[in-house]
Amino acid sequence: MKVFNKLVMALVVCVVPAGSVVAAEPVAPVAPVAPGAPVAIDTQAVVDRGLAALVKLQQPDGLIGEGTGISALAGMALLAGGHTPTRGLYHEASGKCLRAVLTRQDHFSGYLATDYGNMYAHGFSTLYLAESYGMAPDQPVRSALEAAVDLIYRAQNSEGGWRYSPTPTDADISVTICQVMALRAANNVGIGGQQSQDCIARAIAYVRRCANGDGSFAYVASSSGNSGNSGAEGVPRTAAGAMSLIGAGITDLADPTLGPSMRFLRKHYPSHLKGSEKGTESYFWYGQYYTAQALFHSPDAADWDEYWNLAVPVITARQDRNGLWLQGEGPGPAYNSAMALIILQIPNNYLPIFQR
């Protein structure tokens, strides 16, 4: 499926510290869990092993993995556990990660993806700066965040979306969601105001044009048909589309776009989660990252309870004995592990963007 190929290629492969060998362990079979059944897994122990392994991937310059985008996700995984640059067991790693992202920002344009990852990385990095500023206000972070938000304004195209280049050329739904969440997070901490709200409104109009009648979403607004949209394969785009709407403050399931998309997710995310249909493995973490967020913020609390009880055993079984998550899309163990840890720590409610 070509929907997220650019994400996989642009974020590249995470760097493992020199001299270390990370060997993949077979994924243990996961026992079926009845919908709504309570999870009997010590998720904190899983998270503790994961965070300990993740910080071991940190390089001397502060990056975790390669590039600002993956490092930003790793930084968010630390923040989600309460590890800020000033407190928590991993405060030093958290501070180094934040400084690494800040120092790689282009001071003329505000672009945060000058190394790898294009507008995906810029969106994730902007979101990370907003969450960092929200948890520990600091003027250098605010200045960098303002510049990053300004670039998002300039890069929005005439359709209302964004794509890989930091210029207003074309658009797709997968890059657009990254910018919507970044703008919302910045607005939540007092950066953006009416300009951000207007920008988000144009983006939501674009997202609605990507919607299909069955609740799934096309990759770009000009495409048609169900290529890559149907069944479990359509979960990553649908989760991105649904979370775009929720991130913009649209939570009423009577909404003509959100309602069908949430029904589509409920029907198909279990198959995507378990990898039981062809084409679901390639974008496992991206799809589950947005599925988890959408269901956590669903107006129906039962959506999150059911997701949590299905997802925790699957995500736990994918953890290698060294604490990392090695299986998943191309960017590598830092990306996979950061995504897993963010999902598992959503209930902490530490990250402002995840707070209900």
ABEGO torsion letter per residue (X at the ends): XAAAAAAAAAAEBBBBBBGBBBBBBBBBBBBBBBBGBBBBBBAAAAAAAAAAAAAAABBAAGBBEBEAAAAAAAAAAAAAAGBBAABEAAAAAAAAAAAAAAAABBAAAGBAAAABGEAAAAAAAAAAAAAAAAABBBAAAAAAAAAAAAAAAAABBAAGBBBABABBBBBBAAAAAAAAAAAAAAAAAGBGEAAAAAAAAAAAAAAAAABBAAGBBBABAABBEABGABEAAAAAAAAAAAAAAAAAGBABAABAAAAAAAAAAAAAAAAAAAGABBGAAAAAAAAAAAAAAAAAABABAAAAAAAAAAAAAAAAAABBAAGBBABEBAAEAAAAAAAAAAAAAAAAGABAAABX
